[in-house]
Amino acid sequence: MSQKLKVYAPFDQTLIKEIPMVGNEEADKALQIAHDLFLSRDKWIPAYKRKTILEKVATLMQDRLKELTETAAQEGGKPYKDSKVEVLRAINGVKIASEEISQLKGEQVPMGLTEASVDRLAFTIREPIGVVLSISAFNHPLNLIVHQTITAFAAGCPVIIKPAGTTPLSCLAFMDILKEAGLPTGWVQSIICDNEVAEFMVKDKRVNYLSFIGSAKVGWYLKSKVAPGTRVALEHGGVAPVIVEKDADLDKALPLLAKGGFYHAGQVCVSVQRIFVHEEIADKVSNRLADLAAELVVGDPLDPDTEVGPLISTDEVDRVHEWVKDSEGKGGKILVGGQMISDTCYAPTVMFDPPQGAKLSQEEVFGPVVCIYPYTDLQEAIRLSNDMEYHFQAAVFTKDLDKALECVDKLNATAVMVNDHTAFRVDWMPFGGRDASGEGLGGIPYSMHEMTRIKMMVFKR
């Protein structure tokens, strides 16, 4: 009898569904199906057919907006209103991928620049890289699946997707939509399995590209296991720094900081976590942000009034509380929150000036906690922002163009938002961490290009 994966609602811990899990034998079959499709060029799907299928997928998703939203909210715990935004983003992501197919193109390479290269004409073309293995995370249970499957299919690659064990239902619903849209068998396969089976697939030499979204510890470990030649894209977390200068427009900045810090209970890889505020306005910012946090409605993600839902597991609630109490014990001041509302929900928390050595100052909390640190000198704020191994997205709030550009220049980040929170993202922009936060670029057009490789052809007259 096969092992069953039990999927629980993170808010009330009710059992939603049990799903059969597969072992190495089934995973091996999935890899062989994908590998055979890639090797059989006569089975490759022409670009115009891929576009037609994706257009149908987007239409079917739009028709099932409510159903997809409810599934994502129930299994992932993200409030209904935010889950609806996620589903709409996923639909738009499918459209972006369809449009980007036309941009998978090469270029002419100049010849005749040396005597040895005369009488030659050279061009590059882009080909699918091969079998893509995608391992996904729980926090965006539909949109991440789109980013890790539709990009591969649009680029012409067969793909195997392993959804997060806590949130597989959105993935399975999406697989049904792909089938209904006419996707040929084998081009997108889902695998419900444990971590050992996932590692079995990661090691396989038939995998040409590994896409992983999740913890740095797991991602870097898996990278060490891939076969020679496998291209790897890793998206890990960060400890997103924000700098607030004394000339910042606080009426605009504070709601953005609250949204960026407490959206999806802080379970976002670029959530606002560390806010460096000029000492002249540090108390004002702290108190006003605490007031905004106290007003947030925490509860059932399916309730339309809920603004902050549960954490993905009770263990995560315990861990976040432990980190908060540790920072308080070392000198940080809790301005609001700092307690468990239930076994599954944690109060939105604002902490003032925890020590730099505390976990809240150095590690990704992945919970509804933001920390405020007063500073006197902008250079010191930049230094503290950069003083860790994780570098993803950062932000600065100021009306001074020179200071804004200085922060853009000096902050170690893949993206710096000026007068916006660190969690801003649209799906056509490049997105990804650097250093310990990952490698490779997400964002649908960028992922599609990474999932191709260049071939050159040279004609001699």
DAWO-V135913 format. One record per pair of residues at least 12 apart in sequence whose C-alpha atoms are under 7 Angstrom apart, sorted by the first residue. I is the first residue (numbers start at 1). J is the second residue. Records with the same first field share a line. If there is no record, write none. Layout:
I=J ; J
This chain:
2=20 ; 21
3=20 ; 21
4=18 ; 19 ; 20 ; 21
5=18 ; 19 ; 20 ; 21
6=18 ; 19
7=166
8=75
9=74 ; 75
10=75 ; 76 ; 77 ; 310 ; 311 ; 312 ; 313 ; 344
11=77 ; 300 ; 310 ; 344
21=192 ; 193
22=192 ; 193
23=193 ; 197
24=197 ; 200
27=201
33=186
34=131 ; 158 ; 159 ; 186 ; 187
35=131 ; 206
38=130 ; 131 ; 158
45=156
47=101
50=154
51=98
53=181 ; 182 ; 183
54=94 ; 98
55=95
56=181
57=177 ; 178 ; 181
58=91 ; 94 ; 95
60=177
61=91
62=91
65=87
68=87 ; 170
69=83 ; 84 ; 87
71=169 ; 170
72=141 ; 142 ; 170
73=301 ; 302
74=301 ; 302
75=167
76=138 ; 139 ; 141 ; 167 ; 312
77=301 ; 309 ; 310 ; 311 ; 312
78=264 ; 301 ; 309
79=301 ; 302 ; 306 ; 307 ; 308 ; 309
80=301 ; 302 ; 303 ; 304
81=304
86=143
87=142 ; 143
89=143
90=142 ; 143 ; 146
93=427
94=146 ; 150
97=150 ; 151 ; 154 ; 444 ; 445
98=154
100=445
101=154 ; 155
104=126 ; 449
105=125 ; 126
106=123 ; 124 ; 125 ; 126
107=123 ; 124
108=122 ; 123 ; 124
109=122 ; 123
110=122
119=460 ; 461
120=458 ; 459 ; 460 ; 461
121=458 ; 459 ; 460
122=457 ; 458 ; 459
123=456 ; 457 ; 458
124=454 ; 455 ; 456 ; 457
125=454 ; 455 ; 456
126=452 ; 453 ; 454 ; 455
127=452 ; 453 ; 454 ; 455
128=155 ; 156 ; 157 ; 451 ; 452 ; 453
129=157 ; 208 ; 451 ; 452 ; 453
130=157 ; 158 ; 208
131=157 ; 158 ; 159 ; 206 ; 207 ; 208 ; 209
132=152 ; 157 ; 158 ; 159 ; 160 ; 207 ; 208 ; 209 ; 210
133=159 ; 160 ; 161 ; 207 ; 209 ; 210 ; 211
134=148 ; 160 ; 161 ; 162 ; 210 ; 211 ; 212
135=161 ; 162 ; 163 ; 211 ; 212 ; 213
136=162 ; 163 ; 164 ; 212 ; 213 ; 214
137=163 ; 164 ; 213 ; 214
138=164 ; 166 ; 167
139=267 ; 268
141=167 ; 170 ; 171
142=170 ; 171
145=171
147=444
148=211
149=161 ; 188
151=444 ; 447 ; 448
152=448 ; 451
155=448 ; 451 ; 452
158=187 ; 188
159=187 ; 188 ; 189
160=188 ; 189 ; 190 ; 191
161=189 ; 190 ; 191
162=190 ; 191 ; 192
202=222 ; 225 ; 226
203=225 ; 226 ; 227
204=227
205=227
207=230
208=230 ; 231
209=230 ; 231 ; 232
210=231 ; 232 ; 233
211=232 ; 233 ; 234
212=233 ; 234 ; 235
213=234 ; 235 ; 236
214=235 ; 236
215=236 ; 237
216=236 ; 436 ; 437
219=234
233=439 ; 440
234=438 ; 439 ; 440
235=432 ; 433 ; 437 ; 438 ; 439
236=269 ; 433 ; 437 ; 438
237=269 ; 270 ; 364 ; 437
238=269 ; 270 ; 364 ; 390 ; 391 ; 392 ; 437
239=273 ; 274 ; 363 ; 364 ; 390
240=270 ; 271 ; 272 ; 273 ; 274 ; 392 ; 393 ; 394 ; 422
241=272 ; 273 ; 274 ; 275 ; 385 ; 394 ; 395
242=274 ; 275 ; 276 ; 394 ; 395 ; 396
243=275 ; 276 ; 277 ; 381 ; 395 ; 396 ; 397
244=276 ; 277 ; 278 ; 396 ; 397 ; 398
245=277 ; 278 ; 397 ; 398
246=278 ; 280 ; 281
247=398 ; 399
248=397 ; 398 ; 399
253=419
254=289
256=420 ; 421
257=272 ; 421
258=289 ; 292 ; 293
260=272 ; 421 ; 422 ; 423
261=273 ; 368 ; 369 ; 370
262=308 ; 348 ; 368
263=308
264=308 ; 309
265=308 ; 309 ; 310 ; 311 ; 367 ; 368
266=366 ; 367 ; 368 ; 369
267=366 ; 367
268=366
270=392 ; 393 ; 422 ; 423
271=422 ; 423
272=370 ; 421 ; 422 ; 423
273=369 ; 370 ; 371
274=370 ; 371 ; 372
275=371 ; 372 ; 373
276=372 ; 373 ; 374 ; 375 ; 381
277=372 ; 373 ; 374 ; 375
278=374 ; 375 ; 376
279=374 ; 375 ; 376
282=374
286=372
290=335 ; 336 ; 350
293=348 ; 349
294=336
296=308
309=345
310=344 ; 345
311=344 ; 345
313=344
314=343 ; 344
317=343 ; 344 ; 345 ; 346
320=365 ; 367
321=338 ; 339
323=359 ; 360
324=338
327=354 ; 358 ; 360
330=355
331=354 ; 355
332=351 ; 352 ; 353 ; 354 ; 355
333=351 ; 352 ; 353
334=350 ; 351 ; 352
335=350 ; 351 ; 352
336=349 ; 350
337=349 ; 350
348=368 ; 369
349=368 ; 369 ; 370
350=369 ; 370 ; 371
351=370 ; 371 ; 372
352=371 ; 372 ; 373
353=371 ; 372 ; 373
362=388
382=411
386=411 ; 412
389=435 ; 436
390=435 ; 436 ; 437
391=412 ; 413 ; 433 ; 434 ; 435 ; 437
392=413 ; 414 ; 415 ; 432 ; 433 ; 434 ; 437
393=413 ; 414 ; 415 ; 416 ; 422
394=413 ; 415 ; 416 ; 417 ; 422
395=416 ; 417 ; 418 ; 420 ; 421 ; 422
396=417 ; 418 ; 419
397=418 ; 419
398=419
404=418
414=432 ; 433 ; 434
427=443 ; 444
428=443 ; 444 ; 445
429=443
430=442 ; 443 ; 446
431=443
